[in-house]
Amino acid sequence: MKKLLVAAMTFGVCASTWAQSQPNTLTSQEKKDGWILLFDGKTLDQWNVTPALAKVWKVAGGAIASDAKGGGGTMLTKQEFSNFTLKAEFFAHPDINSGIILRSPPARPAPAPGEKPTPAPGGPGYELQIRDRNPGNYSAGDFLTGSVVGVGKAPADAKIIPDKWNTIETTVDGDHFIVIYNGRKVVDAHDSKRASGAIGLQLAHPEDVTHANIEFRNLKIRPLGK
Protein backbone atom coordinates (compact mmCIF):
# COMPACT_ATOMS: atom_id res chain seq x y z
CA MET A 1 0.00 0.00 0.00
CA LYS A 2 2.84 2.40 0.88
CA LYS A 3 4.53 1.74 -2.45
CA LEU A 4 1.26 2.40 -4.24
CA LEU A 5 0.75 5.66 -2.33
CA VAL A 6 4.31 6.82 -3.03
CA ALA A 7 3.92 5.93 -6.72
CA ALA A 8 0.65 7.88 -6.90
CA MET A 9 2.23 10.91 -5.21
CA THR A 10 5.23 10.73 -7.52
CA PHE A 11 2.94 10.52 -10.53
CA GLY A 12 1.01 13.55 -9.29
CA VAL A 13 4.18 15.62 -8.91
CA CYS A 14 5.43 14.56 -12.34
CA ALA A 15 2.06 15.32 -13.93
CA SER A 16 2.03 18.77 -12.34
CA THR A 17 5.58 19.46 -13.52
CA TRP A 18 4.72 18.19 -16.98
CA ALA A 19 1.66 20.46 -17.17
CA GLN A 20 3.69 23.49 -16.12
CA SER A 21 6.38 22.74 -18.72
CA GLN A 22 4.03 22.46 -21.69
CA PRO A 23 3.97 25.64 -23.80
CA ASN A 24 0.68 27.37 -24.49
CA THR A 25 -1.24 25.69 -21.68
CA LEU A 26 -2.68 26.82 -18.36
CA THR A 27 -2.10 24.99 -15.11
CA SER A 28 -5.08 24.20 -12.92
CA GLN A 29 -3.99 27.00 -10.57
CA GLU A 30 -3.75 29.51 -13.41
CA LYS A 31 -7.27 28.58 -14.47
CA LYS A 32 -8.51 29.14 -10.91
CA ASP A 33 -6.72 32.50 -10.85
CA GLY A 34 -8.50 33.65 -14.01
CA TRP A 35 -5.72 33.45 -16.59
CA ILE A 36 -6.74 33.36 -20.27
CA LEU A 37 -4.66 31.86 -23.08
CA LEU A 38 -4.26 34.23 -26.03
CA PHE A 39 -2.66 31.49 -28.13
CA ASP A 40 -3.26 27.74 -27.98
CA GLY A 41 -0.19 26.77 -29.99
CA LYS A 42 -2.25 25.78 -33.02
CA THR A 43 -4.51 28.59 -34.24
CA LEU A 44 -4.85 32.36 -34.33
CA ASP A 45 -8.54 32.20 -33.45
CA GLN A 46 -8.24 34.90 -30.78
CA TRP A 47 -6.58 37.35 -33.15
CA ASN A 48 -7.81 39.56 -35.98
CA VAL A 49 -5.87 38.33 -39.00
CA THR A 50 -6.39 40.30 -42.21
CA PRO A 51 -5.05 39.00 -45.55
CA ALA A 52 -2.13 41.41 -45.23
CA LEU A 53 -1.31 40.25 -41.70
CA ALA A 54 -1.52 36.61 -42.76
CA LYS A 55 1.66 37.29 -44.76
CA VAL A 56 3.42 38.59 -41.64
CA TRP A 57 2.23 36.26 -38.86
CA LYS A 58 1.74 32.51 -38.90
CA VAL A 59 1.69 29.53 -36.55
CA ALA A 60 4.89 27.47 -36.71
CA GLY A 61 6.25 24.93 -34.26
CA GLY A 62 3.82 25.89 -31.50
CA ALA A 63 4.63 29.59 -31.73
CA ILE A 64 3.37 32.72 -33.46
CA ALA A 65 6.20 33.46 -35.89
CA SER A 66 6.90 36.55 -37.96
CA ASP A 67 7.99 36.52 -41.59
CA ALA A 68 9.95 39.67 -42.41
CA LYS A 69 9.53 38.92 -46.11
CA GLY A 70 5.79 39.50 -45.69
CA GLY A 71 6.30 43.07 -44.56
CA GLY A 72 5.49 44.66 -41.22
CA GLY A 73 2.28 44.88 -39.28
CA THR A 74 0.52 44.63 -35.95
CA MET A 75 -1.91 41.80 -35.24
CA LEU A 76 -4.51 42.59 -32.55
CA THR A 77 -6.57 40.39 -30.26
CA LYS A 78 -10.30 40.28 -30.86
CA GLN A 79 -10.92 40.98 -27.19
CA GLU A 80 -10.07 44.24 -25.42
CA PHE A 81 -8.68 44.56 -21.90
CA SER A 82 -8.44 47.37 -19.37
CA ASN A 83 -6.39 46.30 -16.33
CA PHE A 84 -4.40 43.10 -16.53
CA THR A 85 -1.21 41.13 -16.10
CA LEU A 86 0.18 39.83 -19.39
CA LYS A 87 2.87 37.16 -19.72
CA ALA A 88 4.72 36.12 -22.87
CA GLU A 89 7.85 34.40 -24.07
CA PHE A 90 9.71 35.40 -27.22
CA PHE A 91 12.61 34.00 -29.23
CA ALA A 92 14.19 36.65 -31.42
CA HIS A 93 17.16 37.65 -33.51
CA PRO A 94 19.02 40.47 -31.69
CA ASP A 95 18.47 42.80 -34.66
CA ILE A 96 14.66 42.51 -34.43
CA ASN A 97 12.39 45.53 -34.25
CA SER A 98 9.27 44.24 -32.58
CA GLY A 99 7.01 44.82 -29.62
CA ILE A 100 3.85 43.96 -27.74
CA ILE A 101 1.12 46.57 -27.95
CA LEU A 102 -1.00 47.24 -24.88
CA ARG A 103 -4.48 48.81 -24.82
CA SER A 104 -4.49 49.31 -28.57
CA PRO A 105 -7.50 50.95 -30.23
CA PRO A 106 -9.22 48.85 -32.91
CA ALA A 107 -7.69 48.91 -36.38
CA ARG A 108 -9.13 51.78 -38.42
CA PRO A 109 -9.97 51.82 -42.15
CA ALA A 110 -7.29 53.26 -44.39
CA PRO A 111 -8.01 56.90 -45.31
CA ALA A 112 -9.15 57.74 -48.81
CA PRO A 113 -6.51 59.10 -51.21
CA GLY A 114 -5.60 62.64 -50.18
CA GLU A 115 -7.17 62.34 -46.72
CA LYS A 116 -5.29 62.35 -43.43
CA PRO A 117 -5.72 59.43 -41.01
CA THR A 118 -8.27 60.06 -38.27
CA PRO A 119 -6.68 59.77 -34.81
CA ALA A 120 -8.09 56.98 -32.65
CA PRO A 121 -10.33 58.15 -29.81
CA GLY A 122 -8.33 58.05 -26.59
CA GLY A 123 -5.02 58.03 -28.44
CA PRO A 124 -2.82 55.16 -29.63
CA GLY A 125 -1.95 52.15 -27.50
CA TYR A 126 1.23 51.61 -25.54
CA GLU A 127 4.22 49.75 -26.94
CA LEU A 128 6.21 47.29 -24.86
CA GLN A 129 9.45 47.47 -26.79
CA ILE A 130 11.47 44.53 -28.13
CA ARG A 131 14.38 46.22 -29.90
CA ASP A 132 17.98 46.56 -28.70
CA ARG A 133 19.22 49.22 -31.09
CA ASN A 134 18.34 52.85 -31.67
CA PRO A 135 18.79 53.41 -35.40
CA GLY A 136 18.54 57.15 -34.81
CA ASN A 137 15.71 57.86 -37.22
CA TYR A 138 12.70 56.60 -35.21
CA SER A 139 10.61 58.67 -32.84
CA ALA A 140 11.29 57.59 -29.24
CA GLY A 141 14.13 55.45 -30.59
CA ASP A 142 15.93 55.42 -27.25
CA PHE A 143 13.15 53.36 -25.61
CA LEU A 144 14.71 49.92 -25.99
CA THR A 145 13.87 46.33 -24.99
CA GLY A 146 11.67 46.11 -21.91
CA SER A 147 10.66 49.77 -22.07
CA VAL A 148 7.12 51.10 -22.37
CA VAL A 149 7.57 53.67 -25.13
CA GLY A 150 6.96 57.21 -23.90
CA VAL A 151 6.25 56.01 -20.36
CA GLY A 152 9.27 54.29 -18.79
CA LYS A 153 12.73 53.25 -19.96
CA ALA A 154 14.26 49.91 -19.09
CA PRO A 155 17.95 49.81 -18.09
CA ALA A 156 20.40 49.71 -20.99
CA ASP A 157 21.49 46.17 -20.12
CA ALA A 158 17.98 44.73 -20.55
CA LYS A 159 18.93 43.09 -23.83
CA ILE A 160 17.44 40.33 -25.96
CA ILE A 161 19.22 37.08 -25.06
CA PRO A 162 19.83 35.31 -28.39
CA ASP A 163 19.08 31.62 -28.93
CA LYS A 164 16.84 31.56 -25.86
CA TRP A 165 13.21 32.09 -24.94
CA ASN A 166 13.08 35.45 -23.16
CA THR A 167 10.27 36.11 -20.68
CA ILE A 168 8.39 39.35 -20.33
CA GLU A 169 5.55 40.21 -17.98
CA THR A 170 3.68 43.46 -17.59
CA THR A 171 1.01 44.54 -15.16
CA VAL A 172 -1.15 47.45 -16.31
CA ASP A 173 -3.45 48.65 -13.54
CA GLY A 174 -5.06 52.01 -14.07
CA ASP A 175 -2.20 54.39 -14.85
CA HIS A 176 0.44 52.11 -13.32
CA PHE A 177 2.80 50.09 -15.54
CA ILE A 178 5.22 47.47 -14.19
CA VAL A 179 7.44 45.39 -16.49
CA ILE A 180 9.38 42.28 -15.43
CA TYR A 181 11.90 41.19 -18.07
CA ASN A 182 13.72 37.87 -17.68
CA GLY A 183 12.85 37.88 -13.97
CA ARG A 184 13.94 41.46 -13.26
CA LYS A 185 11.80 44.56 -12.76
CA VAL A 186 12.84 47.03 -15.47
CA VAL A 187 9.96 49.55 -15.53
CA ASP A 188 7.74 51.02 -12.82
CA ALA A 189 5.99 54.07 -14.22
CA HIS A 190 2.68 55.86 -14.69
CA ASP A 191 0.63 57.13 -17.64
CA SER A 192 -3.09 57.64 -18.14
CA LYS A 193 -3.57 58.55 -21.77
CA ARG A 194 -5.47 55.36 -22.65
CA ALA A 195 -7.57 53.13 -20.37
CA SER A 196 -8.37 50.02 -22.46
CA GLY A 197 -7.84 48.26 -25.76
CA ALA A 198 -6.54 45.17 -27.50
CA ILE A 199 -3.21 43.37 -27.16
CA GLY A 200 -1.04 43.45 -30.28
CA LEU A 201 2.03 41.75 -31.70
CA GLN A 202 4.12 44.08 -33.82
CA LEU A 203 6.77 43.60 -36.48
CA ALA A 204 8.17 47.02 -37.37
CA HIS A 205 10.36 48.13 -40.26
CA PRO A 206 11.34 44.62 -41.41
CA GLU A 207 12.83 46.18 -44.54
CA ASP A 208 15.71 47.40 -42.34
CA VAL A 209 16.57 43.90 -41.10
CA THR A 210 15.10 41.33 -43.46
CA HIS A 211 17.13 38.59 -41.75
CA ALA A 212 15.55 39.17 -38.32
CA ASN A 213 12.37 37.47 -37.08
CA ILE A 214 10.62 36.80 -33.79
CA GLU A 215 8.46 34.05 -32.30
CA PHE A 216 5.96 34.34 -29.44
CA ARG A 217 4.51 31.63 -27.22
CA ASN A 218 2.91 31.24 -23.79
CA LEU A 219 0.85 34.38 -24.32
CA LYS A 220 -1.51 34.55 -21.36
CA ILE A 221 -3.42 37.34 -19.66
CA ARG A 222 -5.18 37.74 -16.32
CA PRO A 223 -7.75 40.54 -16.19
CA LEU A 224 -7.66 42.54 -12.97
CA GLY A 225 -10.69 43.87 -11.15
CA LYS A 226 -11.73 47.55 -11.52
C-alpha positions as CSV (number, residue, x, y, z in Angstrom):
1,M,0.0,0.0,0.0
2,K,2.8,2.4,0.9
3,K,4.5,1.7,-2.5
4,L,1.3,2.4,-4.2
5,L,0.7,5.7,-2.3
6,V,4.3,6.8,-3.0
7,A,3.9,5.9,-6.7
8,A,0.7,7.9,-6.9
9,M,2.2,10.9,-5.2
10,T,5.2,10.7,-7.5
11,F,2.9,10.5,-10.5
12,G,1.0,13.6,-9.3
13,V,4.2,15.6,-8.9
14,C,5.4,14.6,-12.3
15,A,2.1,15.3,-13.9
16,S,2.0,18.8,-12.3
17,T,5.6,19.5,-13.5
18,W,4.7,18.2,-17.0
19,A,1.7,20.5,-17.2
20,Q,3.7,23.5,-16.1
21,S,6.4,22.7,-18.7
22,Q,4.0,22.5,-21.7
23,P,4.0,25.6,-23.8
24,N,0.7,27.4,-24.5
25,T,-1.2,25.7,-21.7
26,L,-2.7,26.8,-18.4
27,T,-2.1,25.0,-15.1
28,S,-5.1,24.2,-12.9
29,Q,-4.0,27.0,-10.6
30,E,-3.8,29.5,-13.4
31,K,-7.3,28.6,-14.5
32,K,-8.5,29.1,-10.9
33,D,-6.7,32.5,-10.8
34,G,-8.5,33.6,-14.0
35,W,-5.7,33.5,-16.6
36,I,-6.7,33.4,-20.3
37,L,-4.7,31.9,-23.1
38,L,-4.3,34.2,-26.0
39,F,-2.7,31.5,-28.1
40,D,-3.3,27.7,-28.0
41,G,-0.2,26.8,-30.0
42,K,-2.3,25.8,-33.0
43,T,-4.5,28.6,-34.2
44,L,-4.9,32.4,-34.3
45,D,-8.5,32.2,-33.4
46,Q,-8.2,34.9,-30.8
47,W,-6.6,37.4,-33.2
48,N,-7.8,39.6,-36.0
49,V,-5.9,38.3,-39.0
50,T,-6.4,40.3,-42.2
51,P,-5.1,39.0,-45.5
52,A,-2.1,41.4,-45.2
53,L,-1.3,40.3,-41.7
54,A,-1.5,36.6,-42.8
55,K,1.7,37.3,-44.8
56,V,3.4,38.6,-41.6
57,W,2.2,36.3,-38.9
58,K,1.7,32.5,-38.9
59,V,1.7,29.5,-36.6
60,A,4.9,27.5,-36.7
61,G,6.2,24.9,-34.3
62,G,3.8,25.9,-31.5
63,A,4.6,29.6,-31.7
64,I,3.4,32.7,-33.5
65,A,6.2,33.5,-35.9
66,S,6.9,36.5,-38.0
67,D,8.0,36.5,-41.6
68,A,10.0,39.7,-42.4
69,K,9.5,38.9,-46.1
70,G,5.8,39.5,-45.7
71,G,6.3,43.1,-44.6
72,G,5.5,44.7,-41.2
73,G,2.3,44.9,-39.3
74,T,0.5,44.6,-35.9
75,M,-1.9,41.8,-35.2
76,L,-4.5,42.6,-32.6
77,T,-6.6,40.4,-30.3
78,K,-10.3,40.3,-30.9
79,Q,-10.9,41.0,-27.2
80,E,-10.1,44.2,-25.4
81,F,-8.7,44.6,-21.9
82,S,-8.4,47.4,-19.4
83,N,-6.4,46.3,-16.3
84,F,-4.4,43.1,-16.5
85,T,-1.2,41.1,-16.1
86,L,0.2,39.8,-19.4
87,K,2.9,37.2,-19.7
88,A,4.7,36.1,-22.9
89,E,7.9,34.4,-24.1
90,F,9.7,35.4,-27.2
91,F,12.6,34.0,-29.2
92,A,14.2,36.7,-31.4
93,H,17.2,37.7,-33.5
94,P,19.0,40.5,-31.7
95,D,18.5,42.8,-34.7
96,I,14.7,42.5,-34.4
97,N,12.4,45.5,-34.3
98,S,9.3,44.2,-32.6
99,G,7.0,44.8,-29.6
100,I,3.8,44.0,-27.7
101,I,1.1,46.6,-28.0
102,L,-1.0,47.2,-24.9
103,R,-4.5,48.8,-24.8
104,S,-4.5,49.3,-28.6
105,P,-7.5,50.9,-30.2
106,P,-9.2,48.8,-32.9
107,A,-7.7,48.9,-36.4
108,R,-9.1,51.8,-38.4
109,P,-10.0,51.8,-42.1
110,A,-7.3,53.3,-44.4
111,P,-8.0,56.9,-45.3
112,A,-9.2,57.7,-48.8
113,P,-6.5,59.1,-51.2
114,G,-5.6,62.6,-50.2
115,E,-7.2,62.3,-46.7
116,K,-5.3,62.4,-43.4
117,P,-5.7,59.4,-41.0
118,T,-8.3,60.1,-38.3
119,P,-6.7,59.8,-34.8
120,A,-8.1,57.0,-32.7
121,P,-10.3,58.2,-29.8
122,G,-8.3,58.1,-26.6
123,G,-5.0,58.0,-28.4
124,P,-2.8,55.2,-29.6
125,G,-2.0,52.1,-27.5
126,Y,1.2,51.6,-25.5
127,E,4.2,49.7,-26.9
128,L,6.2,47.3,-24.9
129,Q,9.4,47.5,-26.8
130,I,11.5,44.5,-28.1
131,R,14.4,46.2,-29.9
132,D,18.0,46.6,-28.7
133,R,19.2,49.2,-31.1
134,N,18.3,52.9,-31.7
135,P,18.8,53.4,-35.4
136,G,18.5,57.2,-34.8
137,N,15.7,57.9,-37.2
138,Y,12.7,56.6,-35.2
139,S,10.6,58.7,-32.8
140,A,11.3,57.6,-29.2
141,G,14.1,55.5,-30.6
142,D,15.9,55.4,-27.2
143,F,13.1,53.4,-25.6
144,L,14.7,49.9,-26.0
145,T,13.9,46.3,-25.0
146,G,11.7,46.1,-21.9
147,S,10.7,49.8,-22.1
148,V,7.1,51.1,-22.4
149,V,7.6,53.7,-25.1
150,G,7.0,57.2,-23.9
151,V,6.3,56.0,-20.4
152,G,9.3,54.3,-18.8
153,K,12.7,53.3,-20.0
154,A,14.3,49.9,-19.1
155,P,17.9,49.8,-18.1
156,A,20.4,49.7,-21.0
157,D,21.5,46.2,-20.1
158,A,18.0,44.7,-20.6
159,K,18.9,43.1,-23.8
160,I,17.4,40.3,-26.0
161,I,19.2,37.1,-25.1
162,P,19.8,35.3,-28.4
163,D,19.1,31.6,-28.9
164,K,16.8,31.6,-25.9
165,W,13.2,32.1,-24.9
166,N,13.1,35.4,-23.2
167,T,10.3,36.1,-20.7
168,I,8.4,39.4,-20.3
169,E,5.5,40.2,-18.0
170,T,3.7,43.5,-17.6
171,T,1.0,44.5,-15.2
172,V,-1.1,47.4,-16.3
173,D,-3.4,48.6,-13.5
174,G,-5.1,52.0,-14.1
175,D,-2.2,54.4,-14.8
176,H,0.4,52.1,-13.3
177,F,2.8,50.1,-15.5
178,I,5.2,47.5,-14.2
179,V,7.4,45.4,-16.5
180,I,9.4,42.3,-15.4
181,Y,11.9,41.2,-18.1
182,N,13.7,37.9,-17.7
183,G,12.8,37.9,-14.0
184,R,13.9,41.5,-13.3
185,K,11.8,44.6,-12.8
186,V,12.8,47.0,-15.5
187,V,10.0,49.5,-15.5
188,D,7.7,51.0,-12.8
189,A,6.0,54.1,-14.2
190,H,2.7,55.9,-14.7
191,D,0.6,57.1,-17.6
192,S,-3.1,57.6,-18.1
193,K,-3.6,58.6,-21.8
194,R,-5.5,55.4,-22.6
195,A,-7.6,53.1,-20.4
196,S,-8.4,50.0,-22.5
197,G,-7.8,48.3,-25.8
198,A,-6.5,45.2,-27.5
199,I,-3.2,43.4,-27.2
200,G,-1.0,43.5,-30.3
201,L,2.0,41.7,-31.7
202,Q,4.1,44.1,-33.8
203,L,6.8,43.6,-36.5
204,A,8.2,47.0,-37.4
205,H,10.4,48.1,-40.3
206,P,11.3,44.6,-41.4
207,E,12.8,46.2,-44.5
208,D,15.7,47.4,-42.3
209,V,16.6,43.9,-41.1
210,T,15.1,41.3,-43.5
211,H,17.1,38.6,-41.8
212,A,15.5,39.2,-38.3
213,N,12.4,37.5,-37.1
214,I,10.6,36.8,-33.8
215,E,8.5,34.0,-32.3
216,F,6.0,34.3,-29.4
217,R,4.5,31.6,-27.2
218,N,2.9,31.2,-23.8
219,L,0.9,34.4,-24.3
220,K,-1.5,34.6,-21.4
221,I,-3.4,37.3,-19.7
222,R,-5.2,37.7,-16.3
223,P,-7.7,40.5,-16.2
224,L,-7.7,42.5,-13.0
225,G,-10.7,43.9,-11.2
226,K,-11.7,47.5,-11.5
